Amino acid sequence: MVGYFWVIVDFSNGVISTATKEMLQDAGEIASALNVKVGAVLINGGDSEERSWEEQVGVYGADHLIRIRTEGLPFLTAEAQSLLLQELSAQIERPALALLANTYVGQETAARLAAKWQAGFAHDVVSFSIDSQGLV
């Protein structure tokens, strides 16, 4: 398996959600076994301190923070988020795996990305594993 995993950061009031913490930890374990990097993708307006985000995602296993700034937009729809993530995947590299929180926006964003990327999509996942060949 080549490339890296993305964990799309779900947060409230400048603090990452429990779901994001768990996704980062699980992605980090699997990525380590497959020699893949984990990028935490943060989509926000840039009103929070940079180091705080770096520290929060790093503690839970992200190798680096990928930030998409949306100045002046307090909330983005799933359509807007999927468009931003699609643009990001064209600029750097589409991830081998993208994990999103099980929220209304997260589910819709994931479904839209799966259609754009012609990739698989699973929701309400509690656990998953990937073997040494990269198969789920």
QUIKANOR-V117371 format. One record per pair of residues at least 6 apart in sequence whose C-alpha atoms are under 6 Angstrom apart, sorted by the first residue. I is the first residue (numbers start at 1). J is the second residue. Records with the same first field share a line. If there is no record, write none. Layout:
I: J / J
This chain:
1: 134
4: 36 / 37 / 38 / 95 / 96
5: 38 / 95 / 96 / 97 / 98
6: 38 / 39 / 40 / 98
7: 40 / 41 / 98 / 99
8: 40 / 41 / 100
9: 20 / 41 / 42
10: 16 / 17 / 20
11: 17
19: 101
21: 60
24: 60 / 61
25: 60 / 61
28: 61
38: 62 / 63
39: 62 / 63 / 64 / 65
40: 62 / 65 / 66
41: 66 / 67
42: 67
43: 68 / 69
44: 69 / 70
45: 69 / 70 / 71 / 72
46: 69
78: 105 / 108 / 109
82: 109 / 113
100: 106
114: 120 / 121
129: 136
130: 136
